[in-house]
Amino acid sequence: MYGAAGAPAQSASVPVVHSLRRPPPQATGVSFMNNQKQQKPTLSGQRFKTRKRDEKERFDPTQFQDCIIQGLTETGTDLEAVAKFLDASGAKLDYRRYAETLFDILVAGGMLAPGGTLADDMMRTDVCVFAAQEDLETMQAFAQVFNKLIRRYKYLEKGIMYFVEKKKIGNKLAMLTGVLLANGTLNASILNSLYNENLVKEGVSAAFAVKLFKSWINEKDINAVAASLRKVSMDNRLMELFPANKQSVEHFTKYFTEAGLKELSEYVRNQQTIGARKELQKELQEQMSRGDPFKDIILYVKEEMKKNNIPEPVVIGIVWSSVMSTVEWNKKEELVAEQAIKHLKQYSPLLAAFTTQGQSELTLLLKIQEYCYDNIHFMKAFQKIVVLFYKAEVLSEEPILKWYKDAHVAKGKSVFLEQMKKFVEWLKNAEEESESETEEGD
């Protein structure tokens, strides 16, 4: 029998069994089957997608070491095969978690115990940096292995300098690091590890730096090295390789020159000079802004020249730039010349104090030429400035004539030579008359 709703009628003598299925909804004009979520067919053996890191085998450091050393044993000393093995192993071994263990093996041949010594109860391999020959060619070959490894697994970049911090270092690691810096595998910021207080105090940092920079400069040149250092703001920190009481240009220069790195010594000396020049110009401008007496300014500048070994031709360029930066110039060409003459006449005694050499006078002439060319409103003021300085005894005949003949630069040459033509002719005539008078007197 069926009930009114179309379901089977139930007998009172039969126990009721409740269905686990929900009863169909009341008819609403929508098919019941359409309301049920359709089950998609599945294939047997379907695999659920997992993240790559979950697929890597989890080992403790000892098991990780055994896997790496076993692979290196099979590759032998074929470094190309070593590189391929390491590249493939990174897909299943957790290099990120065991980076220190990996570098222990590749650099030292096995896991390092606290203090930087090889653990006696662990497996070892001779396929490592420390067991290789100490020559640049061998380190270049090992660098190719590390280069491929680090480029594939970028997070391993800092692994090399981990050994510096452990004091388990040496010439081979320093040479290898220099090559890796040269080919761009490592960033120069890793040199921060050398500034560890204990490493500096014990002389480890400076000794490591010698071998590192030798191989780096051998692969590139000092200009490329300097560019890499500047990029990470390390160019002014090299003297920190020594304790505070030895952080001087003289000590650095002596140490690295004797080690065969004269170009690095000269670079650091130049860097220090550049820094001193910037400080000199900054202070000079402040003194001028305050209106300090010229005698005080001259005394300060001469002390800085002596202390930082800055030659006079360099100083006159700094003084000229400082003098020209202390005033806001008129934008009208017909007025700026008059303004410049008035301003420079006031500062002539200061400029004259640093043109005691012919080369200093010539440097000042070139600075004036470049300034007038670079600042278009000064183009017609060049000759007037030179004549002013001649009368104020800032410049003399010989440097002016030399500048006119062959010492000028290309900037605005034709314009400035034309401006100076009559004055130069007058100087030549005055010089000839002076020579004639001298001869007659004799």
C-alpha positions in Angstrom: 0.0 0.0 0.0 1.1 3.5 -0.6 0.2 6.6 1.3 -1.1 9.7 -0.2 2.3 11.2 -0.5 3.5 8.2 -2.6 5.6 6.6 0.2 5.0 2.9 1.2 2.5 2.5 4.1 4.0 1.0 7.2 2.5 -1.9 9.2 2.1 -1.5 12.9 3.7 -5.0 13.5 6.9 -4.1 11.7 9.5 -2.0 13.6 10.2 1.4 12.2 13.8 1.9 10.7 14.6 5.5 10.2 16.5 6.2 7.0 19.8 8.1 7.2 18.8 10.0 4.1 17.0 13.3 4.4 13.4 13.3 3.3 12.9 15.0 0.0 11.8 18.6 0.2 8.3 19.7 -0.4 7.5 20.1 -4.0 8.3 23.6 -5.2 8.4 23.0 -8.9 12.2 22.4 -8.7 13.5 19.0 -9.3 15.0 17.3 -6.2 17.9 15.9 -8.3 18.9 19.3 -9.4 19.2 20.5 -5.8 21.8 17.8 -4.9 25.5 18.6 -5.4 26.7 16.4 -8.2 29.5 14.0 -7.3 32.3 14.1 -9.8 33.6 10.8 -10.9 37.1 10.0 -9.6 39.8 7.8 -10.9 41.5 5.2 -8.7 45.0 6.2 -7.7 44.3 10.0 -7.7 47.0 12.0 -5.8 46.3 15.1 -3.8 48.5 18.1 -4.6 51.1 18.9 -1.9 53.4 21.8 -1.5 56.9 21.2 -2.7 58.5 21.7 0.7 56.3 19.0 2.1 57.7 16.5 -0.4 61.3 17.0 0.8 62.6 14.2 3.0 63.1 15.2 6.6 66.4 14.2 8.0 68.4 15.1 11.1 71.8 16.7 10.4 73.6 13.3 10.6 71.3 11.6 8.0 71.6 14.7 5.8 75.3 14.6 6.0 75.4 10.9 5.2 73.3 11.5 2.0 75.6 14.3 0.8 78.9 12.6 1.6 77.7 9.3 0.0 76.8 11.3 -3.2 80.2 13.1 -3.2 82.0 9.7 -2.7 80.2 8.5 -5.9 81.1 11.6 -7.9 84.7 11.6 -6.8 86.8 14.6 -7.7 84.9 15.4 -10.9 83.6 18.8 -9.9 81.2 19.0 -12.8 79.6 15.8 -11.6 79.6 17.2 -8.0 77.7 20.3 -9.3 75.1 18.1 -11.0 74.7 15.9 -7.9 74.2 18.9 -5.6 71.7 20.5 -8.0 69.6 17.4 -8.2 69.8 16.7 -4.4 68.3 20.1 -3.6 64.9 18.9 -4.9 64.6 16.2 -2.2 67.0 17.3 0.6 66.1 20.3 2.7 69.0 22.6 1.9 67.4 25.6 3.7 67.1 23.8 7.0 70.6 22.2 6.8 72.5 24.9 5.0 75.2 25.0 7.7 75.7 21.2 7.5 75.9 21.5 3.7 78.6 24.1 3.8 80.4 22.2 6.5 80.8 19.3 4.1 81.6 21.3 0.9 84.1 23.5 2.6 85.6 21.5 5.5 84.7 17.9 4.4 82.4 17.1 7.3 80.3 18.5 10.1 82.0 21.0 12.3 81.9 20.6 16.1 81.6 23.7 18.4 84.9 25.6 18.1 85.3 24.9 14.4 86.9 21.5 14.5 85.8 18.4 12.5 83.7 16.0 14.5 85.6 12.8 14.9 82.6 10.5 15.0 81.1 11.7 11.7 81.7 10.7 8.1 84.1 12.8 6.1 85.0 13.5 2.5 88.0 14.8 0.7 85.8 16.4 -2.0 85.9 19.8 -0.3 87.7 23.2 -0.4 90.0 22.6 2.5 91.3 19.3 1.0 92.0 20.9 -2.4 95.2 22.4 -3.6 95.9 26.0 -2.6 96.0 27.8 -6.0 93.8 30.2 -7.8 93.0 27.7 -10.7 91.6 25.1 -8.2 89.6 27.7 -6.3 88.1 28.9 -9.6 87.0 25.4 -10.4 85.4 25.0 -6.9 83.8 28.5 -7.5 81.9 27.1 -10.4 80.3 24.4 -8.1 79.3 27.1 -5.6 78.2 29.4 -8.3 75.7 26.9 -9.8 74.5 25.9 -6.3 73.9 29.4 -5.0 72.3 30.7 -8.2 69.8 27.8 -8.0 69.3 28.1 -4.3 69.7 31.8 -3.6 69.1 31.4 0.1 72.5 29.7 0.4 74.4 32.9 -0.4 75.5 33.7 3.2 76.7 30.1 3.8 80.3 30.9 2.9 80.8 33.6 5.6 79.3 31.3 8.2 82.8 29.8 8.3 84.4 33.1 9.0 82.2 33.5 12.1 83.2 30.0 13.2 86.9 31.0 12.7 87.3 27.8 10.6 88.8 29.8 7.8 91.9 30.0 5.7 93.6 31.1 2.5 91.6 28.7 0.3 88.2 29.9 1.6 89.4 33.6 1.2 90.5 32.9 -2.4 87.2 31.1 -3.1 85.2 34.0 -1.7 87.1 36.5 -3.8 86.3 34.6 -7.0 82.6 34.3 -6.0 82.5 38.1 -5.4 84.2 38.7 -8.7 81.6 36.7 -10.7 78.7 38.2 -8.9 77.6 35.0 -7.1 78.1 36.7 -3.7 77.2 40.3 -2.7 79.9 42.5 -1.1 77.7 42.9 1.9 78.9 39.5 3.2 82.1 41.3 4.2 80.1 42.5 7.2 81.1 39.1 8.8 84.7 40.3 8.9 83.9 43.1 11.3 83.3 40.7 14.2 85.1 42.3 17.1 87.1 39.1 18.1 88.1 38.4 14.5 89.3 42.0 14.1 91.2 41.9 17.4 93.0 38.7 16.6 94.0 39.9 13.1 91.9 37.2 11.4 89.8 39.7 9.4 92.8 41.6 7.9 94.6 38.4 6.9 91.5 36.9 5.4 90.9 40.2 3.5 94.3 40.0 1.9 93.7 36.7 0.1 90.1 37.6 -0.7 91.0 41.0 -2.4 93.9 39.4 -4.2 91.7 36.9 -6.0 88.9 39.4 -6.4 91.2 42.0 -8.1 92.9 39.2 -10.1 89.5 38.2 -11.6 88.3 41.8 -12.1 90.2 45.1 -11.3 90.2 47.7 -8.6 87.6 49.8 -10.3 85.1 46.9 -10.5 85.9 46.0 -6.8 85.3 49.7 -5.8 82.0 49.7 -7.7 80.8 46.6 -5.8 81.9 48.1 -2.5 80.1 51.4 -3.2 76.9 49.6 -4.1 76.5 48.3 -0.6 78.1 51.2 1.2 81.2 49.2 2.2 83.7 51.5 0.4 84.4 53.6 3.5 84.5 50.8 6.0 87.7 48.9 5.0 89.8 50.4 7.8 87.5 48.7 10.3 89.4 45.5 9.4 91.8 46.7 12.1 91.3 47.5 15.8 90.3 51.1 16.6 93.9 52.1 17.6 95.2 51.0 14.2 92.4 52.5 12.0 94.6 55.0 10.1 95.3 55.4 6.4 99.0 55.0 7.2 98.6 51.6 8.9 96.2 50.3 6.3 98.4 51.4 3.4 101.5 49.8 5.0 99.8 46.5 5.7 98.2 46.0 2.4 101.0 47.4 0.3 103.4 45.0 2.0 100.9 42.2 1.2 101.1 43.0 -2.5 97.8 45.0 -2.7 99.1 48.5 -3.5 96.1 49.3 -5.7 93.8 48.6 -2.7 95.9 50.8 -0.5 95.8 53.7 -3.0 92.0 53.3 -3.3 91.5 53.6 0.5 93.8 56.6 0.6 91.8 58.3 -2.1 88.6 57.4 -0.4 89.8 59.0 2.8 91.0 62.1 0.9 87.6 62.4 -0.8 85.9 62.2 2.6 88.3 64.8 4.0 87.7 67.1 1.0 83.9 66.9 1.5 84.2 67.8 5.2 86.6 70.6 4.3 84.2 72.1 1.8 81.2 71.8 4.2 83.1 73.5 7.0 84.4 76.2 4.7 81.0 77.1 3.5 79.7 77.3 7.1 82.6 79.6 8.1 81.9 81.9 5.1 78.2 82.0 5.9 79.0 83.0 9.5 81.4 85.7 8.1 84.5 84.4 9.9 87.6 86.5 9.4 89.7 85.3 6.4 92.8 84.8 8.6 90.9 82.2 10.7 89.5 80.5 7.6 93.0 80.4 6.0 94.5 78.9 9.2 91.8 76.2 9.4 92.2 75.2 5.7 96.0 75.0 6.0 95.7 72.8 9.1 93.3 70.5 7.2 95.7 70.4 4.2 98.5 69.2 6.4 96.5 66.7 8.5 94.9 65.0 5.4 97.7 65.5 3.0 95.6 67.5 0.5 97.6 69.3 -2.1 97.2 73.0 -2.8 95.8 72.6 -6.4 93.0 70.5 -4.9 92.3 73.0 -2.1 92.0 76.0 -4.5 89.3 74.1 -6.3 87.4 73.6 -3.0 87.9 77.2 -2.1 86.6 78.4 -5.5 83.5 76.2 -5.3 82.8 77.3 -1.7 83.1 81.0 -2.6 80.8 80.6 -5.6 78.2 78.8 -3.6 77.8 81.5 -0.9 75.7 83.8 -3.0 72.5 83.6 -5.0 73.4 84.8 -8.5 71.3 87.2 -10.6 69.5 85.4 -13.6 70.2 88.4 -15.9 73.4 88.0 -17.9 74.0 91.8 -18.1 73.9 92.1 -14.2 75.6 88.8 -13.1 79.1 89.9 -14.3 78.9 93.0 -12.2 77.7 91.0 -9.2 80.4 88.4 -9.7 83.2 91.0 -9.8 82.0 92.6 -6.7 81.7 89.3 -4.8 85.1 87.9 -6.0 86.9 91.1 -5.3 85.9 90.6 -1.7 87.2 87.1 -1.6 90.4 87.6 -3.5 92.6 87.6 -0.4 91.3 84.1 0.5 91.8 82.8 -3.0 95.3 84.3 -3.2 96.3 82.4 0.0 96.0 79.1 -2.0 97.6 80.0 -5.3 101.2 80.1 -4.3 102.1 77.5 -6.9 101.8 77.7 -10.7 99.8 74.5 -10.8 97.3 75.9 -8.3 96.8 79.0 -10.5 96.3 76.9 -13.6 93.8 74.7 -11.7 91.9 77.9 -10.7 91.8 79.0 -14.3 90.3 75.7 -15.4 87.7 75.9 -12.6 86.7 79.4 -13.7 86.4 78.2 -17.3 84.2 75.2 -16.4 82.0 77.2 -14.1 81.4 79.9 -16.7 80.6 77.3 -19.3 78.3 75.3 -17.0 76.4 78.4 -15.8 75.3 80.1 -19.1 74.8 83.5 -17.5 78.6 83.7 -16.8 79.7 83.1 -20.4 80.6 86.8 -20.9 82.1 87.2 -17.4 85.1 84.9 -17.9 87.6 87.5 -19.1 86.5 90.0 -16.4 87.0 87.5 -13.7 90.5 86.6 -14.9 91.6 90.2 -15.2 90.3 90.9 -11.7 92.3 88.0 -10.3 95.4 89.2 -12.2 95.1 92.7 -10.7 94.5 91.2 -7.2 97.6 89.0 -7.6 95.6 85.8 -7.4 96.8 84.9 -10.9 100.1 85.7 -12.7 101.2 86.1 -16.3 102.8 82.7 -16.9 99.8 80.4 -15.9 97.4 82.7 -17.9 99.6 82.4 -21.0 99.9 78.7 -20.6 96.2 78.3 -20.2 95.6 80.3 -23.4 98.2 78.4 -25.4 97.5 74.7 -24.6 96.2 74.1 -21.0 92.6 75.1 -21.5 89.8 72.5 -21.7 87.2 72.1 -24.5 84.3 73.6 -22.6 83.5 77.0 -24.3 87.1 77.1 -25.7 86.4 79.3 -28.7 84.3 81.8 -26.8 86.8 82.2 -23.9 89.9 82.3 -26.1 88.3 85.1 -28.1 87.5 87.0 -24.9 91.0 86.6 -23.7 92.8 87.5 -27.0 93.4 91.2 -26.4 94.4 90.7 -22.7 96.8 87.9 -23.7 98.4 90.2 -26.3 98.8 92.9 -23.7 100.4 90.4 -21.4 102.8 89.3 -24.1 103.8 92.9 -25.0 104.2 93.8 -21.3 106.4 90.7 -20.9 108.5 91.6 -23.9 108.9 95.2 -22.7 109.9 94.0 -19.3 112.6 91.7 -20.9 113.9 94.5 -23.0 114.2 96.8 -20.0 116.0 94.1 -18.2 118.5 93.6 -21.1 119.1 97.4 -21.4 119.7 97.5 -17.6 122.3 94.8 -17.9 
